[in-house]
Amino acid sequence: MESVFQISNYTVACQVKFASYTLQGSALTWWNSHIRAVRQDVSYAMPWATLKRMIIDKYFPRGEIQKLESEY
């Protein structure tokens, strides 16, 4: 995603909005629930690093990452 931001010259203010438009399936459902709980303007104002961390925490639990790391 970071490379898309750089190539497209997305401003920091647009990064979360753009990234959220690429979500599909359960990730999109999760994001829509987040927007309803927090408000759209607040959600889009968060830094990309925060959204990235939220996605990693939700879809890539630390235990699973450690399991994969130990396998390889």
PERASUL-V690593 format. One record per helix or strand. SS is the DSSP state (@ for helix, = for strand). FROM is the first residue (numbers start at 1). LEN is the number of residues. If there is no record, write none. Layout:
# PERASUL-V690593
SS:FROM:LEN
SS:FROM:LEN
This chain:
# PERASUL-V690593
@:2:7
@:12:10
@:25:14
@:40:6
@:48:12
@:62:10
